[in-house]
Amino acid sequence: MEIQRLNSDFGIAGQLDIFPGQGGFPMIKISNGSAKALISVYGGQVLSFQPHDQVEDVLFLSQQSEYVAGKAIRGGIPVCWPWFGPDPKGLQRPNHGFVRNQFWQIANTEAINGAETKVSLMFNETFKQENTWRQPFMLMLDITIGTSLQLKLTTFNTGDKPFSITQAFHCYFRVGDIKRVKVFGLEDCDYFDKLDQGSQKTQHGAVTVSREVDQIYIDAVKKLQIVDPVLKRRIHISSPNTSTAVVWNPWSKTSMKMPDLANLDYQKFICVEAGNIAFDLIKIQPGSQFSLEANYSLLAD
């Protein structure tokens, strides 16, 4: 009945359909003149984005993902908010915040034209719990599916006190072979190596991956590029309101400890994450708002 109501309120004939996905989670399926996509209402998470000229999905989604309330879905683009990484206050709250493992609400859907579809998801303070997050707020996530994938996450401070957040779009990009991928745009940037006690280092040349990596880049440029010679494409990442970026891959040893990831899956993805992370702390005054934006587009190589 809930799915029927959602389709009645938000479905778009010939372009957008809402159906019960794995775990019974409501899923939004989009197919327009430019691309097809899959969005989970749980987590407010884009799970798939595939322009019609692409043989492979732009995003990686683990076949071993758990679709269980309270757990994050492994892959796609999880939303990290209101903190990135471990609980900054050490209160044993979830890694990467709480919105990626809760249900959002569909606020609006729109066929901009035959080749572009926009979905707006909302997360409000009804979640507010004494031991998790005491500040009144509202989030709006705008997802636009066209020749590119556009994301805009807006945080509204609806209370009477300022609060600070870190946040990120935790993108899992599908690649042909992790060992052959290069990430451009971070050359000469300093970064914190989380696998070496957070020591500060400098990136020399393009980023390549031949072992486990977990690196937070500071003073990062607004445009990055993933070059994938196996899938013969370039993924462009543009994020105007950020100054930090993360590159992550768990490699073989850590992957084996992750039940929602197959042992060899690390070879098939790279996480390049745009966000306001670490020292890029965003303070939002009462009655104010801040938007994290990102655009993901492709070029054949």
Phi and psi in degrees as GROMACS dihedral restraints (atoms count N, CA, C in turn):
[ dihedral_restraints ]
;  ai    aj    ak    al  type     phi  dphi    fc
    3     4     5     6     1   -61.6    20    10
    4     5     6     7     1   -43.6    20    10
    6     7     8     9     1   -63.9    20    10
    7     8     9    10     1   -41.9    20    10
    9    10    11    12     1   -60.0    20    10
   10    11    12    13     1   -42.1    20    10
   12    13    14    15     1   -65.7    20    10
   13    14    15    16     1   -42.8    20    10
   15    16    17    18     1   -62.8    20    10
   16    17    18    19     1   -40.9    20    10
   18    19    20    21     1   -66.3    20    10
   19    20    21    22     1   -38.2    20    10
   21    22    23    24     1   -64.5    20    10
   22    23    24    25     1   -39.3    20    10
   24    25    26    27     1   -82.4    20    10
   25    26    27    28     1   -34.4    20    10
   27    28    29    30     1  -128.5    20    10
   28    29    30    31     1    -7.6    20    10
   30    31    32    33     1   -66.0    20    10
   31    32    33    34     1   149.8    20    10
   33    34    35    36     1  -126.4    20    10
   34    35    36    37     1   114.1    20    10
   36    37    38    39     1   -55.1    20    10
   37    38    39    40     1   128.9    20    10
   39    40    41    42     1    75.5    20    10
   40    41    42    43     1     4.2    20    10
   42    43    44    45     1  -141.2    20    10
   43    44    45    46     1   -35.0    20    10
   45    46    47    48     1  -143.0    20    10
   46    47    48    49     1   129.6    20    10
   48    49    50    51     1  -134.9    20    10
   49    50    51    52     1   143.2    20    10
   51    52    53    54     1  -112.9    20    10
   52    53    54    55     1   130.5    20    10
   54    55    56    57     1  -144.2    20    10
   55    56    57    58     1   160.8    20    10
   57    58    59    60     1   -77.5    20    10
   58    59    60    61     1   117.5    20    10
   60    61    62    63     1   -94.1    20    10
   61    62    63    64     1  -159.9    20    10
   63    64    65    66     1   -60.0    20    10
   64    65    66    67     1   142.0    20    10
   66    67    68    69     1    71.4    20    10
   67    68    69    70     1     6.0    20    10
   69    70    71    72     1    77.0    20    10
   70    71    72    73     1     6.3    20    10
   72    73    74    75     1   -67.5    20    10
   73    74    75    76     1   135.3    20    10
   75    76    77    78     1   -62.9    20    10
   76    77    78    79     1   128.8    20    10
   78    79    80    81     1  -120.4    20    10
   79    80    81    82     1   144.6    20    10
   81    82    83    84     1  -107.6    20    10
   82    83    84    85     1   117.8    20    10
   84    85    86    87     1  -105.7    20    10
   85    86    87    88     1   127.2    20    10
   87    88    89    90     1  -120.0    20    10
   88    89    90    91     1   136.5    20    10
   90    91    92    93     1  -144.6    20    10
   91    92    93    94     1   112.3    20    10
   93    94    95    96     1  -126.9    20    10
   94    95    96    97     1  -166.6    20    10
   96    97    98    99     1   -69.9    20    10
   97    98    99   100     1   -12.2    20    10
   99   100   101   102     1  -107.0    20    10
  100   101   102   103     1   -37.8    20    10
  102   103   104   105     1  -162.2    20    10
  103   104   105   106     1   172.0    20    10
  105   106   107   108     1  -123.6    20    10
  106   107   108   109     1   152.2    20    10
  108   109   110   111     1  -152.4    20    10
  109   110   111   112     1   159.7    20    10
  111   112   113   114     1  -133.6    20    10
  112   113   114   115     1   129.8    20    10
  114   115   116   117     1  -126.6    20    10
  115   116   117   118     1   130.7    20    10
  117   118   119   120     1   -92.8    20    10
  118   119   120   121     1   127.8    20    10
  120   121   122   123     1   -66.6    20    10
  121   122   123   124     1   -32.2    20    10
  123   124   125   126     1   -72.2    20    10
  124   125   126   127     1   121.0    20    10
  126   127   128   129     1    86.4    20    10
  127   128   129   130     1   -10.8    20    10
  129   130   131   132     1    55.0    20    10
  130   131   132   133     1    47.9    20    10
  132   133   134   135     1  -117.6    20    10
  133   134   135   136     1   122.3    20    10
  135   136   137   138     1   -72.9    20    10
  136   137   138   139     1   122.7    20    10
  138   139   140   141     1  -101.1    20    10
  139   140   141   142     1   -24.3    20    10
  141   142   143   144     1  -152.0    20    10
  142   143   144   145     1   140.4    20    10
  144   145   146   147     1  -147.9    20    10
  145   146   147   148     1   116.9    20    10
  147   148   149   150     1  -139.1    20    10
  148   149   150   151     1   100.2    20    10
  150   151   152   153     1   -58.1    20    10
  151   152   153   154     1   151.7    20    10
  153   154   155   156     1   -64.4    20    10
  154   155   156   157     1   -20.5    20    10
  156   157   158   159     1   -90.1    20    10
  157   158   159   160     1     6.7    20    10
  159   160   161   162     1  -106.4    20    10
  160   161   162   163     1   131.6    20    10
  162   163   164   165     1   -74.9    20    10
  163   164   165   166     1   -36.1    20    10
  165   166   167   168     1  -109.4    20    10
  166   167   168   169     1   150.2    20    10
  168   169   170   171     1   -60.8    20    10
  169   170   171   172     1   147.6    20    10
  171   172   173   174     1   -70.2    20    10
  172   173   174   175     1   -30.8    20    10
  174   175   176   177     1  -106.2    20    10
  175   176   177   178     1   151.7    20    10
  177   178   179   180     1  -100.3    20    10
  178   179   180   181     1   134.6    20    10
  180   181   182   183     1  -131.9    20    10
  181   182   183   184     1   121.5    20    10
  183   184   185   186     1   -66.0    20    10
  184   185   186   187     1   133.2    20    10
  186   187   188   189     1   -70.7    20    10
  187   188   189   190     1   -12.5    20    10
  189   190   191   192     1  -103.5    20    10
  190   191   192   193     1    14.6    20    10
  192   193   194   195     1   -58.2    20    10
  193   194   195   196     1   143.6    20    10
  195   196   197   198     1   -98.4    20    10
  196   197   198   199     1   123.6    20    10
  198   199   200   201     1  -101.1    20    10
  199   200   201   202     1    73.9    20    10
  201   202   203   204     1  -130.9    20    10
  202   203   204   205     1   132.4    20    10
  204   205   206   207     1   -55.6    20    10
  205   206   207   208     1   133.7    20    10
  207   208   209   210     1    97.8    20    10
  208   209   210   211     1   -11.2    20    10
  210   211   212   213     1  -119.0    20    10
  211   212   213   214     1   145.2    20    10
  213   214   215   216     1   -78.9    20    10
  214   215   216   217     1   149.2    20    10
  216   217   218   219     1   -82.2    20    10
  217   218   219   220     1   131.8    20    10
  219   220   221   222     1   -86.2    20    10
  220   221   222   223     1   105.0    20    10
  222   223   224   225     1   125.4    20    10
  223   224   225   226     1  -176.1    20    10
  225   226   227   228     1    67.1    20    10
  226   227   228   229     1  -135.6    20    10
  228   229   230   231     1  -130.7    20    10
  229   230   231   232     1    83.7    20    10
  231   232   233   234     1   -64.1    20    10
  232   233   234   235     1   147.8    20    10
  234   235   236   237     1   -98.3    20    10
  235   236   237   238     1   119.3    20    10
  237   238   239   240     1   -96.3    20    10
  238   239   240   241     1   117.9    20    10
  240   241   242   243     1  -168.1    20    10
  241   242   243   244     1   141.5    20    10
  243   244   245   246     1   -93.7    20    10
  244   245   246   247     1    15.6    20    10
  246   247   248   249     1  -142.4    20    10
  247   248   249   250     1   152.8    20    10
  249   250   251   252     1  -107.1    20    10
  250   251   252   253     1   133.7    20    10
  252   253   254   255     1    86.9    20    10
  253   254   255   256     1  -156.5    20    10
  255   256   257   258     1   -68.7    20    10
  256   257   258   259     1   160.2    20    10
  258   259   260   261     1   -52.2    20    10
  259   260   261   262     1   118.3    20    10
  261   262   263   264     1   -66.4    20    10
  262   263   264   265     1   -19.1    20    10
  264   265   266   267     1  -103.4    20    10
  265   266   267   268     1     1.9    20    10
  267   268   269   270     1    64.5    20    10
  268   269   270   271     1    32.1    20    10
  270   271   272   273     1   -97.7    20    10
  271   272   273   274     1    14.7    20    10
  273   274   275   276     1    63.7    20    10
  274   275   276   277     1    27.4    20    10
  276   277   278   279     1   -77.8    20    10
  277   278   279   280     1   164.2    20    10
  279   280   281   282     1   -62.2    20    10
  280   281   282   283     1   145.2    20    10
  282   283   284   285     1   -57.1    20    10
  283   284   285   286     1   141.4    20    10
  285   286   287   288     1    64.0    20    10
  286   287   288   289     1    24.2    20    10
  288   289   290   291     1    83.5    20    10
  289   290   291   292     1  -167.7    20    10
  291   292   293   294     1  -118.4    20    10
  292   293   294   295     1    -6.8    20    10
  294   295   296   297     1   -81.2    20    10
  295   296   297   298     1   -16.7    20    10
  297   298   299   300     1   -80.6    20    10
  298   299   300   301     1    -8.5    20    10
  300   301   302   303     1  -127.4    20    10
  301   302   303   304     1    38.3    20    10
  303   304   305   306     1  -138.4    20    10
  304   305   306   307     1   160.1    20    10
  306   307   308   309     1   -79.4    20    10
  307   308   309   310     1   136.4    20    10
  309   310   311   312     1   -96.1    20    10
  310   311   312   313     1   179.4    20    10
  312   313   314   315     1  -119.4    20    10
  313   314   315   316     1   143.6    20    10
  315   316   317   318     1   -79.0    20    10
  316   317   318   319     1   121.3    20    10
  318   319   320   321     1   -96.7    20    10
  319   320   321   322     1   -36.0    20    10
  321   322   323   324     1  -166.3    20    10
  322   323   324   325     1   151.3    20    10
  324   325   326   327     1  -134.1    20    10
  325   326   327   328     1   149.1    20    10
  327   328   329   330     1  -151.6    20    10
  328   329   330   331     1   131.3    20    10
  330   331   332   333     1   -89.3    20    10
  331   332   333   334     1    99.6    20    10
  333   334   335   336     1   -63.2    20    10
  334   335   336   337     1   -41.7    20    10
  336   337   338   339     1  -161.7    20    10
  337   338   339   340     1  -170.1    20    10
  339   340   341   342     1   -68.4    20    10
  340   341   342   343     1   -13.8    20    10
  342   343   344   345     1  -116.8    20    10
  343   344   345   346     1     7.3    20    10
  345   346   347   348     1  -148.0    20    10
  346   347   348   349     1   129.3    20    10
  348   349   350   351     1  -128.7    20    10
  349   350   351   352     1   136.7    20    10
  351   352   353   354     1  -119.8    20    10
  352   353   354   355     1   132.9    20    10
  354   355   356   357     1  -120.8    20    10
  355   356   357   358     1   132.1    20    10
  357   358   359   360     1  -115.7    20    10
  358   359   360   361     1   123.0    20    10
  360   361   362   363     1  -112.5    20    10
  361   362   363   364     1   146.6    20    10
  363   364   365   366     1  -125.1    20    10
  364   365   366   367     1   143.5    20    10
  366   367   368   369     1  -135.2    20    10
  367   368   369   370     1   120.5    20    10
  369   370   371   372     1  -120.0    20    10
  370   371   372   373     1  -175.6    20    10
  372   373   374   375     1   -75.2    20    10
  373   374   375   376     1     5.8    20    10
  375   376   377   378     1   -60.9    20    10
  376   377   378   379     1   -20.0    20    10
  378   379   380   381     1   -73.7    20    10
  379   380   381   382     1   -22.1    20    10
  381   382   383   384     1   -45.4    20    10
  382   383   384   385     1   121.4    20    10
  384   385   386   387     1  -126.1    20    10
  385   386   387   388     1   148.6    20    10
  387   388   389   390     1   -58.1    20    10
  388   389   390   391     1   -35.9    20    10
  390   391   392   393     1   -96.3    20    10
  391   392   393   394     1     4.0    20    10
  393   394   395   396     1  -119.2    20    10
  394   395   396   397     1   -55.4    20    10
  396   397   398   399     1  -157.2    20    10
  397   398   399   400     1   115.8    20    10
  399   400   401   402     1   -99.0    20    10
  400   401   402   403     1    -4.3    20    10
  402   403   404   405     1   -90.3    20    10
  403   404   405   406     1   129.7    20    10
  405   406   407   408     1   -63.4    20    10
  406   407   408   409     1   135.2    20    10
  408   409   410   411     1  -158.1    20    10
  409   410   411   412     1   169.3    20    10
  411   412   413   414     1  -146.0    20    10
  412   413   414   415     1   141.3    20    10
  414   415   416   417     1  -114.3    20    10
  415   416   417   418     1   142.6    20    10
  417   418   419   420     1  -128.5    20    10
  418   419   420   421     1   123.4    20    10
  420   421   422   423     1  -112.1    20    10
  421   422   423   424     1   113.3    20    10
  423   424   425   426     1   -98.6    20    10
  424   425   426   427     1   124.5    20    10
  426   427   428   429     1  -119.4    20    10
  427   428   429   430     1   119.4    20    10
  429   430   431   432     1  -115.8    20    10
  430   431   432   433     1   121.1    20    10
  432   433   434   435     1  -104.5    20    10
  433   434   435   436     1   115.6    20    10
  435   436   437   438     1  -150.9    20    10
  436   437   438   439     1  -140.7    20    10
  438   439   440   441     1   -66.1    20    10
  439   440   441   442     1   -24.2    20    10
  441   442   443   444     1  -124.2    20    10
  442   443   444   445     1   169.0    20    10
  444   445   446   447     1  -106.1    20    10
  445   446   447   448     1   121.7    20    10
  447   448   449   450     1  -115.9    20    10
  448   449   450   451     1   132.7    20    10
  450   451   452   453     1  -123.5    20    10
  451   452   453   454     1   139.7    20    10
  453   454   455   456     1  -141.9    20    10
  454   455   456   457     1   113.1    20    10
  456   457   458   459     1  -107.7    20    10
  457   458   459   460     1   113.4    20    10
  459   460   461   462     1  -108.8    20    10
  460   461   462   463     1   126.0    20    10
  462   463   464   465     1  -100.6    20    10
  463   464   465   466     1   124.0    20    10
  465   466   467   468     1  -107.2    20    10
  466   467   468   469     1   127.2    20    10
  468   469   470   471     1   -89.4    20    10
  469   470   471   472     1   104.5    20    10
  471   472   473   474     1   -96.7    20    10
  472   473   474   475     1     6.2    20    10
  474   475   476   477     1  -100.0    20    10
  475   476   477   478     1  -163.0    20    10
  477   478   479   480     1  -114.2    20    10
  478   479   480   481     1    11.9    20    10
  480   481   482   483     1  -131.3    20    10
  481   482   483   484     1   146.7    20    10
  483   484   485   486     1   -70.7    20    10
  484   485   486   487     1   153.8    20    10
  486   487   488   489     1  -141.7    20    10
  487   488   489   490     1   160.0    20    10
  489   490   491   492     1  -118.6    20    10
  490   491   492   493     1   146.5    20    10
  492   493   494   495     1  -136.5    20    10
  493   494   495   496     1   155.9    20    10
  495   496   497   498     1  -118.7    20    10
  496   497   498   499     1   159.4    20    10
  498   499   500   501     1  -165.0    20    10
  499   500   501   502     1   163.3    20    10
  501   502   503   504     1  -166.7    20    10
  502   503   504   505     1   155.5    20    10
  504   505   506   507     1   -94.8    20    10
  505   506   507   508     1   109.7    20    10
  507   508   509   510     1   -87.8    20    10
  508   509   510   511     1    69.3    20    10
  510   511   512   513     1   -73.2    20    10
  511   512   513   514     1   129.7    20    10
  513   514   515   516     1  -100.9    20    10
  514   515   516   517     1   108.0    20    10
  516   517   518   519     1   -95.0    20    10
  517   518   519   520     1   131.3    20    10
  519   520   521   522     1   -73.5    20    10
  520   521   522   523     1   133.2    20    10
  522   523   524   525     1  -132.0    20    10
  523   524   525   526     1   161.4    20    10
  525   526   527   528     1   -76.6    20    10
  526   527   528   529     1   -39.0    20    10
  528   529   530   531     1  -159.2    20    10
  529   530   531   532     1   112.1    20    10
  531   532   533   534     1   -56.2    20    10
  532   533   534   535     1   -32.0    20    10
  534   535   536   537     1   -69.8    20    10
  535   536   537   538     1   -17.6    20    10
  537   538   539   540     1  -106.5    20    10
  538   539   540   541     1    -0.1    20    10
  540   541   542   543     1   -82.1    20    10
  541   542   543   544     1   144.5    20    10
  543   544   545   546     1  -128.7    20    10
  544   545   546   547     1   140.6    20    10
  546   547   548   549     1  -112.4    20    10
  547   548   549   550     1   121.6    20    10
  549   550   551   552     1  -106.1    20    10
  550   551   552   553     1   152.0    20    10
  552   553   554   555     1   114.1    20    10
  553   554   555   556     1    -9.7    20    10
  555   556   557   558     1  -110.0    20    10
  556   557   558   559     1     8.8    20    10
  558   559   560   561     1   -57.8    20    10
  559   560   561   562     1   134.3    20    10
  561   562   563   564     1    70.9    20    10
  562   563   564   565     1     4.1    20    10
  564   565   566   567     1   -78.4    20    10
  565   566   567   568     1   145.1    20    10
  567   568   569   570     1   -80.2    20    10
  568   569   570   571     1   150.5    20    10
  570   571   572   573     1  -146.3    20    10
  571   572   573   574     1   158.4    20    10
  573   574   575   576     1  -100.8    20    10
  574   575   576   577     1   123.7    20    10
  576   577   578   579     1   -90.6    20    10
  577   578   579   580     1   102.8    20    10
  579   580   581   582     1   -69.2    20    10
  580   581   582   583     1   -15.4    20    10
  582   583   584   585     1   -93.3    20    10
  583   584   585   586     1     0.9    20    10
  585   586   587   588     1  -130.6    20    10
  586   587   588   589     1    52.2    20    10
  588   589   590   591     1    57.0    20    10
  589   590   591   592     1    30.1    20    10
  591   592   593   594     1    70.6    20    10
  592   593   594   595     1    18.1    20    10
  594   595   596   597     1   -64.9    20    10
  595   596   597   598     1   146.2    20    10
  597   598   599   600     1   -88.0    20    10
  598   599   600   601     1   132.1    20    10
  600   601   602   603     1  -136.4    20    10
  601   602   603   604     1   174.9    20    10
  603   604   605   606     1  -120.8    20    10
  604   605   606   607     1   134.7    20    10
  606   607   608   609     1   -78.3    20    10
  607   608   609   610     1   125.7    20    10
  609   610   611   612     1  -111.2    20    10
  610   611   612   613     1   113.9    20    10
  612   613   614   615     1    77.4    20    10
  613   614   615   616     1  -170.7    20    10
  615   616   617   618     1   -66.2    20    10
  616   617   618   619     1   154.2    20    10
  618   619   620   621     1   -79.4    20    10
  619   620   621   622     1   127.1    20    10
  621   622   623   624     1  -125.1    20    10
  622   623   624   625     1   161.0    20    10
  624   625   626   627     1  -126.8    20    10
  625   626   627   628     1   118.5    20    10
  627   628   629   630     1  -133.5    20    10
  628   629   630   631     1    10.8    20    10
  630   631   632   633     1  -164.5    20    10
  631   632   633   634     1  -179.4    20    10
  633   634   635   636     1   -63.1    20    10
  634   635   636   637     1   133.2    20    10
  636   637   638   639     1  -132.7    20    10
  637   638   639   640     1   143.8    20    10
  639   640   641   642     1  -153.4    20    10
  640   641   642   643     1    92.2    20    10
  642   643   644   645     1  -128.5    20    10
  643   644   645   646     1   130.3    20    10
  645   646   647   648     1  -103.9    20    10
  646   647   648   649     1   114.3    20    10
  648   649   650   651     1   -92.2    20    10
  649   650   651   652     1   135.5    20    10
  651   652   653   654     1  -110.9    20    10
  652   653   654   655     1   155.5    20    10
  654   655   656   657     1    52.6    20    10
  655   656   657   658     1    41.2    20    10
  657   658   659   660     1   -75.6    20    10
  658   659   660   661     1   149.8    20    10
  660   661   662   663     1   -70.8    20    10
  661   662   663   664     1   164.8    20    10
  663   664   665   666     1   -81.9    20    10
  664   665   666   667     1   -10.3    20    10
  666   667   668   669     1  -129.5    20    10
  667   668   669   670     1   126.0    20    10
  669   670   671   672     1  -122.9    20    10
  670   671   672   673     1   162.5    20    10
  672   673   674   675     1  -143.6    20    10
  673   674   675   676     1   129.8    20    10
  675   676   677   678     1  -102.1    20    10
  676   677   678   679     1   120.2    20    10
  678   679   680   681     1  -103.8    20    10
  679   680   681   682     1   120.7    20    10
  681   682   683   684     1  -120.1    20    10
  682   683   684   685     1    98.0    20    10
  684   685   686   687     1   -71.0    20    10
  685   686   687   688     1   -21.9    20    10
  687   688   689   690     1   -75.4    20    10
  688   689   690   691     1   -48.2    20    10
  690   691   692   693     1   -85.3    20    10
  691   692   693   694     1    -2.1    20    10
  693   694   695   696     1    56.8    20    10
  694   695   696   697     1    53.8    20    10
  696   697   698   699     1  -153.2    20    10
  697   698   699   700     1   161.7    20    10
  699   700   701   702     1  -120.5    20    10
  700   701   702   703     1   128.6    20    10
  702   703   704   705     1  -102.5    20    10
  703   704   705   706     1   119.7    20    10
  705   706   707   708     1   -96.7    20    10
  706   707   708   709     1   132.5    20    10
  708   709   710   711     1  -119.8    20    10
  709   710   711   712     1   119.7    20    10
  711   712   713   714     1  -121.5    20    10
  712   713   714   715     1   126.4    20    10
  714   715   716   717     1  -143.7    20    10
  715   716   717   718     1    97.9    20    10
  717   718   719   720     1   -72.0    20    10
  718   719   720   721     1   -26.4    20    10
  720   721   722   723     1  -105.8    20    10
  721   722   723   724     1    33.8    20    10
  723   724   725   726     1  -131.1    20    10
  724   725   726   727     1   158.0    20    10
  726   727   728   729     1  -133.5    20    10
  727   728   729   730     1    10.0    20    10
  729   730   731   732     1  -132.5    20    10
  730   731   732   733     1   155.4    20    10
  732   733   734   735     1  -148.2    20    10
  733   734   735   736     1   156.0    20    10
  735   736   737   738     1  -126.0    20    10
  736   737   738   739     1   138.9    20    10
  738   739   740   741     1  -118.6    20    10
  739   740   741   742     1   127.0    20    10
  741   742   743   744     1  -141.2    20    10
  742   743   744   745     1   137.3    20    10
  744   745   746   747     1  -151.9    20    10
  745   746   747   748     1   129.8    20    10
  747   748   749   750     1   -77.4    20    10
  748   749   750   751     1   -16.2    20    10
  750   751   752   753     1    58.0    20    10
  751   752   753   754     1  -169.3    20    10
  753   754   755   756     1   -73.4    20    10
  754   755   756   757     1   -46.9    20    10
  756   757   758   759     1   -64.4    20    10
  757   758   759   760     1   -47.3    20    10
  759   760   761   762     1   -70.2    20    10
  760   761   762   763     1   -35.3    20    10
  762   763   764   765     1   -58.4    20    10
  763   764   765   766     1   -37.0    20    10
  765   766   767   768     1   -66.0    20    10
  766   767   768   769     1   -17.8    20    10
  768   769   770   771     1   -92.5    20    10
  769   770   771   772     1    -2.5    20    10
  771   772   773   774     1  -105.5    20    10
  772   773   774   775     1   107.8    20    10
  774   775   776   777     1   -65.7    20    10
  775   776   777   778     1   -20.9    20    10
  777   778   779   780     1   -97.6    20    10
  778   779   780   781     1    20.1    20    10
  780   781   782   783     1  -140.1    20    10
  781   782   783   784     1   128.0    20    10
  783   784   785   786     1   -67.9    20    10
  784   785   786   787     1   153.9    20    10
  786   787   788   789     1   -56.8    20    10
  787   788   789   790     1   -33.9    20    10
  789   790   791   792     1  -101.4    20    10
  790   791   792   793     1     5.0    20    10
  792   793   794   795     1   -62.5    20    10
  793   794   795   796     1   -27.7    20    10
  795   796   797   798     1   -58.1    20    10
  796   797   798   799     1   -22.5    20    10
  798   799   800   801     1   -74.1    20    10
  799   800   801   802     1   -14.6    20    10
  801   802   803   804     1  -106.6    20    10
  802   803   804   805     1     0.6    20    10
  804   805   806   807     1  -147.6    20    10
  805   806   807   808     1   159.9    20    10
  807   808   809   810     1  -137.8    20    10
  808   809   810   811     1   137.1    20    10
  810   811   812   813     1   -97.5    20    10
  811   812   813   814     1   118.5    20    10
  813   814   815   816     1  -123.6    20    10
  814   815   816   817     1   112.3    20    10
  816   817   818   819     1  -115.5    20    10
  817   818   819   820     1   123.3    20    10
  819   820   821   822     1   -91.4    20    10
  820   821   822   823     1   136.6    20    10
  822   823   824   825     1  -177.8    20    10
  823   824   825   826     1  -174.9    20    10
  825   826   827   828     1  -111.0    20    10
  826   827   828   829     1    97.1    20    10
  828   829   830   831     1  -126.5    20    10
  829   830   831   832     1   153.0    20    10
  831   832   833   834     1    57.7    20    10
  832   833   834   835     1  -113.8    20    10
  834   835   836   837     1   -80.4    20    10
  835   836   837   838     1    -7.3    20    10
  837   838   839   840     1   -83.7    20    10
  838   839   840   841     1    60.9    20    10
  840   841   842   843     1   -81.1    20    10
  841   842   843   844     1   131.0    20    10
  843   844   845   846     1  -103.7    20    10
  844   845   846   847     1   119.6    20    10
  846   847   848   849     1   -99.5    20    10
  847   848   849   850     1   126.3    20    10
  849   850   851   852     1  -116.3    20    10
  850   851   852   853     1   121.1    20    10
  852   853   854   855     1   -79.0    20    10
  853   854   855   856     1   158.9    20    10
  855   856   857   858     1   -54.7    20    10
  856   857   858   859     1   134.4    20    10
  858   859   860   861     1    78.5    20    10
  859   860   861   862     1     1.6    20    10
  861   862   863   864     1  -106.5    20    10
  862   863   864   865     1   175.9    20    10
  864   865   866   867     1  -148.2    20    10
  865   866   867   868     1   161.0    20    10
  867   868   869   870     1  -145.5    20    10
  868   869   870   871     1   139.6    20    10
  870   871   872   873     1  -117.5    20    10
  871   872   873   874     1   129.9    20    10
  873   874   875   876     1   -96.8    20    10
  874   875   876   877     1   123.4    20    10
  876   877   878   879     1  -123.6    20    10
  877   878   879   880     1   150.1    20    10
  879   880   881   882     1  -153.2    20    10
  880   881   882   883     1   145.3    20    10
  882   883   884   885     1  -128.6    20    10
  883   884   885   886     1   130.8    20    10
  885   886   887   888     1  -120.6    20    10
  886   887   888   889     1   119.9    20    10
  888   889   890   891     1  -134.2    20    10
  889   890   891   892     1   164.1    20    10
  891   892   893   894     1  -127.1    20    10
  892   893   894   895     1   149.3    20    10
  894   895   896   897     1  -131.8    20    10
  895   896   897   898     1   140.9    20    10
  897   898   899   900     1   -69.2    20    10
  898   899   900   901     1   146.4    20    10
